[in-house]
Amino acid sequence: MKIAILGGTGEQGPGLALRWARAGEEVIIGSRQKEKGEKVAAELNEELGKALLRGTDNVSAAAAAAVAVLTVPYSAHVSTLETVKQQLKGKIFVAVSVPLDPENARRVIMPTAGSAAEEARQVLGPDVQVVGALQNVSAHLLRNVHAAIDCDVLVCGGDKDARATVMQLIERLGIHALDAGPLEAARQIEPITALLIRLNILNKVHSAGIRITGLPEK
Ligand SMILES: NC(=O)c1ccc[n+]([C@@H]2O[C@H](COP(=O)([O-])OP(=O)(O)OC[C@H]3O[C@@H](n4cnc5c(N)ncnc54)[C@H](OP(=O)(O)O)[C@@H]3O)[C@@H](O)[C@H]2O)c1
């Protein structure tokens, strides 16, 4: 599957890119600047020992992919979506952004849409299947591609097939995915990240995650 990681040049994007590339998925790193996307892809390819990734600008990456993941700071979430709206029509969009309070990352300021994922659906419209996922996984853990990730990823979205596709992609990262139902579940999922940041600070680690228990095995 061709996956675009828009804003894939920062903290969260490279770990996802490396893990998906190692699992055999075709990954395109997007950036506001084509050259920066190319540079980060080249650095990650060097780490992989193979030219598995390519980099380009966000618009070209969105146009080329079947699934687009957006990993930009929440402050740039809506403005970046506006730039790739046309290219995402008929595709799956994975919303990762968390609306953290810029003054205190232990808190969120939820948008009027309800969550960042629902805000993405408002911007992108009905022709894009918006799925919320990966908001609660630490960039630090993702980046250490040889380490197992002991947490769950909650996946929510209005379309069952789109959710199933994203859950399969999460499993390809080596992470257990759980179906959390409709997109409005993002209202509960996104604030968990602020709690995890609080726990990381209290415990002086970068690795806090969540595990849901008591559900039947699927
Ligand atoms: N970091 C984590 O551990 C973590 C965990 C869970 C969820 N998340 C979520 O993942 C998202 C990305 O987090 P991150 O830590 O990867 O962010 P980041 O490193 O600060 O930024 C990622 C990329 O976003 C682009 N960007 C920065 N400012 C921008 C702007 N004003 N307009 C457009 N693009 C801009 C940059 O790419 P270019 O310069 O190449 O365009 C940058 O490399 C956030 O929404 C966060 O809530 C992060």
The ligand as a Gaussian input file, in Angstrom:
#p B3LYP/6-31G(d) Opt

LIG

0 1
 N        5.960000      13.422000      18.966000
 C        5.211000      12.508000      19.565000
 O        5.674000      11.711000      20.424000
 C        3.756000      12.379000      19.184000
 C        3.015000      11.325000      19.729000
 C        1.680000      11.176000      19.373000
 C        1.089000      12.090000      18.512000
 N        1.830000      13.111000      18.005000
 C        1.177000      14.054000      17.095000
 O        1.834000      13.977000      15.856000
 C        1.885000      15.267000      15.254000
 C        3.314000      15.542000      14.843000
 O        4.119000      15.595000      15.974000
 P        5.697000      15.753000      15.815000
 O        6.254000      15.704000      17.187000
 O        6.194000      14.825000      14.774000
 O        5.768000      17.269000      15.246000
 P        7.057000      18.092000      14.814000
 O        8.269000      17.220000      14.826000
 O        7.091000      19.351000      15.610000
 O        6.700000      18.538000      13.316000
 C        6.549000      17.583000      12.283000
 C        6.680000      18.282000      10.957000
 O        5.602000      19.179000      10.769000
 C        5.991000      20.170000       9.826000
 N        5.596000      21.488000      10.329000
 C        6.061000      22.131000      11.423000
 N        5.474000      23.339000      11.550000
 C        4.628000      23.451000      10.502000
 C        3.751000      24.493000      10.063000
 N        3.613000      25.628000      10.733000
 N        3.038000      24.275000       8.929000
 C        3.157000      23.106000       8.227000
 N        3.986000      22.101000       8.598000
 C        4.699000      22.277000       9.717000
 C        7.507000      20.098000       9.680000
 O        7.763000      19.487000       8.428000
 P        8.366000      20.296000       7.162000
 O        9.186000      21.425000       7.686000
 O        9.175000      19.243000       6.498000
 O        7.174000      20.715000       6.359000
 C        7.908000      19.172000      10.811000
 O        9.053000      18.401000      10.523000
 C        1.378000      16.273000      16.280000
 O        0.107000      16.709000      15.904000
 C        1.326000      15.496000      17.572000
 O        0.193000      15.871000      18.360000
 C        3.148000      13.272000      18.317000

